[in-house]
């Protein structure tokens, strides 16, 4: 089924994040130059990572919006998982770098200066990132775009970093103990690393054709059962994600005496019901005679975690 709104038209929030990254790089870089804070330096470096990630996401969304073609008959949406995986790797590296530099400055402390001005600049940059992140997360979740959601999470990670850095600056300002700056940089670096690992895992699942979530999978089963005629059943239900699109495939077992036309109409009715209830899905149905032994593949069925057996054995529904 076609998307309600092409991904290419949704690139404007990512373009907004590119602009935000350029602005915040300047603000945080200035704040670091004024204060000498290692926390602000790691914050500025993360904005550079934000810029690279946003540019990657922008071009990935453009590629993912291309329609299916002979070379890519299932569409181009899977590039979203590659892009989000790259963002996750960048977040992971940025987190490690922030923590490592925090450790270095903890061992070799340096005096800080102009904390008030640097703090104001960092706070303003954080506010910009927070606003843009909320826009990206809203559109990413609404349109099930993992690459846009990843960009939003990336910016939120930057906001968390900035919050930690600001807390460190406040503590340094109040106590004159510069190690607070380093400790907060280490803590925020560890948090960012964890966020990056989460994105990498989600992207890996998508690239490996991970099945739909159990709740969504059960919803598919309920939709199929609700539209099955008497005497029909189904098995070998397989699902996978490709960007925002979900692919659903199963075997529909019907009376072997049905005509090809009647079987086709039944499959069309099931496909329409699923697509109406779950937008952005592609459904493939293989019709088989329920009373033929060749229609049942017990070993493969068990491998997929199903317990479907021929009607003669006393069970008929998957």
N, C-alpha and C positions, 0 to 999 in steps of 0.2 A: 504494500500500500504506500502511496506517496506521502511525503511529509506534509503537514499542514502549512508549514512555512519553511522554505528552503534554507539550509544552513548558511548559504552565502549571505542572506539578508540578516543573519544574526551575528555577523562579524563586527558590527559596530560596538558592542560592549567590549570585545577584545581590543578593538582600536582605541577605545577609551582607556583600557589598561596600559596600552603602549604609551599613550600620552602621559598617564599618571606615573609610569616608570621613569620617563625622561625628566619630569618635573621633580620627582622625589630624589632622583640621583643627584641633581643639583643642590637640593635643600640639605640632604643628609651629608653630601660631600663637604658643603660649606660648614655644617655643624661639626664635622670631624676636624676640619682644618682649624676651627676656632677653639675647640676644647681639647683635642688630642685623645678623646675617649675611644678605647678599643671597641666598646659596645656600639658606638655610633659608626665606627669604621665598618664593622661587620654588618651593621644595618644598611650602610651605603652599598656595600658589596652585594648584599642580597637584592637590592633594587636593580643592580646590573643584571643579576640572574633573572629577575622579574621581566626585564626588557627582552632578554633572549627568549624566555619562555613564552611571553606574549606574542612575539613575532612568529615563533613556531606555531602557536595555536591559531594565529590569524590565517596563515597559509594552509594549515591542516584543515580548517573549517572550509576554506575555499575548495580544496581538493575533495573533501568528503561530500560536498554538495553535488558533485558531478553525477549524472544519471548512469545507470548500468550500461555497459557496452560489451561488445564481443569478448574483449580481453578481461573484463571484470563483470561477469554476468550477475554477481550478487551485490554490485554497487561498490562504492569506495569508502564507506563509512568506517571501516576498520582502522583507517589511518588515525582516527581519533584515539584509539588505544595506544598506538605508537607515540603520538604526541603527548598524551597524558603520562605515559611511562617515562618519556624524556624529561617532562616537567618534574616528575617524582624523583628522578635521578639528580636533577639539578638542585631540587630542594634538599635532598639527602646530602649532597656534596657541600651545599651552602651551610647546612647545619653542622657538619663535621668541621668545616673551616672556621665557623664562628666559635665552636667549642675549643678547638685547638689554639686559636689565637687568644682566647680568653685565658687558657692555661699558661700560655707564654707570658702574657702580661701579669698574670698572678705571680709568676716566678720572678719576673723582671718588671716591677711596677714603675710607672712614670706619672709625674704630676699632671693634674688636669686644670684647665682654665676656662673662663667664660661659660660656665655651666648654664647660666640663665638663658643666654641667647641660644646656645646649642640645644637646650631642652625645648625651647619654644619652636625652633625649626623642626626638631624631630617630632614634636606633638602635631604640628601642622601637616607634616608629611604623612604621619600615621592616620590622621583624619581623612586625608585624600584617599589613601589606600583602603581604608575601611569602607568608605562610600562606594568606591569602584568594585570592591570585593562583593558587597551585598548585591549590586546589580548583576555581576557575573554569576553568582550562585543562584540568584532568582531565575535568570534565563536558562542557566545550565540545567537546573532541576526541572523547570517547566517543559523544556524541550528534550530532556534526557540526553544532553550532550556532555559526555564525560570530559572532553577537552576543555569546554568552557567552565565546567565545574572545577576541573583541576586548576585552571588559571585563577579562579576565585579563591580556592583553598590556598593557592600559592600566595596570593595577596594577603589573605587572613593570617598566614604564617608570618608574613612580614609585619603585620599589625601586632601579633603576639611578641615578636622580637622587639619591636619599638617600645611596647609597653614594659618589657623587662629592662630594656636599656634605660628608659626614663626613670623607672624605679631605682635602678642602680645609680643614676645621676643624682636623684633626690637624696639617696642615702649618703653618697659621697659629699654632697653639699652640706648635709646636716652634721656629718661626723668627721669629715676630712680623711676618712679611710678609703683609699682608692681601690682596695681589693673588692669592694662591693660591685664596682663596675665590671671587674673580671668574672666574679662569681655569677652575676646575672647573665653575662655573655655565654658562659658555659651552660647554664641551665636552659636558656633559650635555644642554644645550639642543639642540645639533646632533644628538646621538644620538636624542633624543626626536622631533625633527622627522623624522628618517629612518624611525622606527617608524610615525609617523603617515602618511607617504606610502605605506608598504607596505599599511596597512589601507585607505586610500582606493583604492589600485589594486585590491585584492581585491574591495572593495565595488562598484567600477565594473564589473569583470568580471562579477559576479553580476547586477547590474542590466541589463547588456547581453546577458544570456543566453549567457555564455561556455560553450563546450563542456567536457565532462569532461576531466580530465588525460589525456595520451596513454597512460599505463599503464592507467588505468581504462577508457579507450575500447577499447584492445586486448583487455582482459578481456571486454568486452561482445561484441566480434567473435568471440572464441574460444567464448564460450557459445553464440552463435547458430550458428556452424559446427558445433559438437558435436551440435546437435539438429536439423540440417537433414536431411530425407529425401533419398534419391538423386534427382538431377535438379532439385532446388530450389536457389535461390540468394537473395541479398538485396542491396539497395543503398540509397542515400539514407539512410544512418544519420545521424541528427541527435540531439544530446544537449544538455541544458542543466541548470543548477543553479537551484534556488529554495530558499534557506535550506539545510536539511539534505536536502531532497528532490531526487532526480535524475529527470529526465524523459528517456526514451529512445523514439525513434520511428524506424521503418525500413519499407521496402517488402519484402515477402516474395513472391518470384516462384516459382510452383508450376506444375505441369502444368495446362494450361487445361481439361482434361477432368475435373478433380476436382469433386466436388459442393461446394456451398456449405457443407454440414455438415462434410465432410472438411477443407476449407480452414480452417474456423473451429476445428476441433479441433486442427489443426496449429498455428495461431496461439496458441491457448490453452496448448498444451504448451510452446511457446517462451516465452511470457510467464511461465508458472509457473516454468520453469527459471531465467530471469533474476532473477525476484523472490526465489526461494529462495537464490540465490547472492549477491544484492546487495540487502539490506534497504533500505527507504525509497525505492523507485523506482516510477515510474509508466510503464508500457510501452504504446505505441500501435503496432499493426502493421497495415499496409495490404496486403491480399492482392491480387496481380495475376497474370495468366497469363504465364508465362515466354516463351511463343512468340508474343506479340503485340507488334508494333513500338511501339504506344502505351505499353507498359509501360516503355520505355527512354527516358531523357531525357539523352542524352550530354552536352549543354552544361551542364545543371544538376549532373549527377554530377561532371563535371570541376571545376566551381566549388567543390564540397565536398571536393575533393582525392582523389576516388576514381578507380579505373581499371577500372570495371565495364562490360562490353560484352555484347551478346547472345551466346548460346551459339554461334550460327552463325559469329561472328567468332573463336571459339577460346578464349574465357574465360568462366567461369561464376560465380566466387566473388568477393565484395567483400573 
